[in-house]
Amino acid sequence: MRADARRNYGRLLAEARSAFAERGTDTSLEDVARRAGVGIGTLYRHFPNRHALMSAVFEDAVSDLLARSRELLDAPQPCTALVEWLREIIAHAGEYRGLARALMSASQDEGSHLARCSGPMREAGGALLLRAQESGAVRPDVSIDDLLQLTNAIALASEETAADPALADRLLNLTLRGLKP
């Protein structure tokens, strides 16, 4: 990448991160480009669609969640480790209005940039889930795909009910009761 292209890419990511945090993930891409001081064509040359831009913006958070899952693999209580990781996913999804909805829709579209990010997340969560299942704390018929969809649904419900900050934790606890054998 040329130096000016790298600068544009960096500015676009910084402005998208800021805009997504302020106004949600459905913010105008034209506005992101304008704030970065580039044209919309430049944005689309770097990011062919909204999901590609979102994937790049959330790459660091996904890396952090993946690293955290590796740390939790050695936790003495596998079910507690799984629950802690799920809570961290919900917290991350709650940082950007619209992220949970986008993640839920992207899970059905394997070609989506966001879906490609979810592959490593499913693998990491699958390892935590397997440990919890092998310990007898989680039913064997629970799948990581279902668990991640539930986690995103909890994040979405929490986002829609901002006046109740404890909602996400209550819903996660209700969900976890259904996971036990």
N, C-alpha and C positions, 0 to 999 in steps of 0.2 A: 504494500500500500504506500502510495506517495505520502509525503509529510502532510500536505494539505488535506488529503483524504483521511489520514489518521486523526488530524485535529477535528475535522468535521464529524467523524465517527464518535470521538470522545465527547464533543459538545452535544451531539444528538442524544447520546446515552445519558449524559448529565441532565439535560433538559427534560428528557422523557421520564427519568427517575423522579425529578422534582414535580413535573406535571401529574404523573400518576399518583404521587403521594398527596398532592393538593386537591386534585379534581377526580381522581379515579382512572382506571385503565381504559375507559371509553373516551377519554379526552381527545380532542381533535388532533390528528397527526399533522395537519397544516399548522396548527398552533405550536406544536413541538418543533417543527422545522423553522418556523418564524423565530421562535425564542432562541433557537440554536444559531440563527443568522444564516440559514441556508434555505434553498428552495425545496419544495416538496419532492422534486425529482431526485435531489441528492439523498433525501431520507429514503426514498424507495430504492435507490441504487444500493444502499447499505442494508436496508431491511425491506424485503419484498412485500411484507404485510404486517399488520398489527401484532400478530402472534410472534413473528420473528423479532420485532422490537421488544416485546414483553419478555421473550425468552432471554434476550441479551441483558435487559435491565435486571432480571431476577437471577442471573447466572451466579452471582456471588452468594446470594441467599441459598440457592440450591446446593452450591458447594459446601456451605456451612452445615446445612441439614444432612448432607451425605457424610460429612466428617463426624457430625454428632452421632449419626447412626452407627458408625464404626466404633466410636467410643462406648456406646451403650451395649454393644455386643458382648462386652465383658462384664456387664453389670450382674450382681449376684441374684437379682430378682428379675427374670426375663419379662414378666408381664408389666411390672413397674417401668422397665426400660422402654417397652413398646408404648405405654401410655404417655410417658414423658416426651417421646419423639413425636407422637401425634399432637400433643399440646403445642409443641414448637411449630409444627406445620400450621396449625390453626392460628397461632400468633403471627406467623409470617403472612399467611393469606389475609389476615385482618389489617395488615399495614397499608394495603392498597385496595381501595374500593373497586370492586368488579373483578378482582383477581380470582376469587373462589369460583365465580360463575364461568370465567374464561377457562379455568382448569377443568371444570366439570365438562364443558362442551368440547374441549380439546382432547379429553380422554377417549372420545368416540371417533376422532379423526387422526389416524396413525400418521398422516402426512404433515400434520401441524407441527410447527417448531416447538410449541409448548408440549405436545405429546412426546416429542423426542426427548425432552427434558424429564418427562415423567417416567421414562424407562428406567433410568438409574434410581429414581426415587422408589419405584415399585420393587426393584431388586433389593435395595437397602431395607425397605420396610418389610419385604418378604422374609429376609433373614431374621429380623427382629420378631416377626410374627411366628416363624417356625420355632424359634427358641421358646417363645411363650407357649406354643402348642405342645412342644415336646416336654415342657415342664408340667403339663396338665392344667395350666391356668386358663387356656383358651381352647374353645371347641375346635376340633379338627376340620370342620366344614367351613370355617371362616376363610375368605380369600383376601389377599392384600388389595386387589382391585376394589372389592366391595368396601373394605375398610377405608381406603383413600377417598372413595366417593362419599362415604358417610362423613369423613373428616372435612372434606370440602363443603358438604351440605351444612355441617355445623358452622363452619366459618361464614358461609353465606347467610344463614339464619341469624348469626350474631351480628353480621354487618347490617342486616335489615332491622335489627332491634338494638341500635346503639345505646339506647337509654338504660339497657340492662347489661352491664359489663360482666356479670357472672353467668350469663346465659350459656356461653360456649362451654364453660366447665360443667355446668349442670347437664347439658345435652351430651357431652362426652361421657360423663359418669353414667347416664341412662343407657347409652349405647354399650358401654363396657359391661354392664350387667347382663346384656344379651349375648356377650361373647363367651361367658363362662360356661363350662360344661354342665 
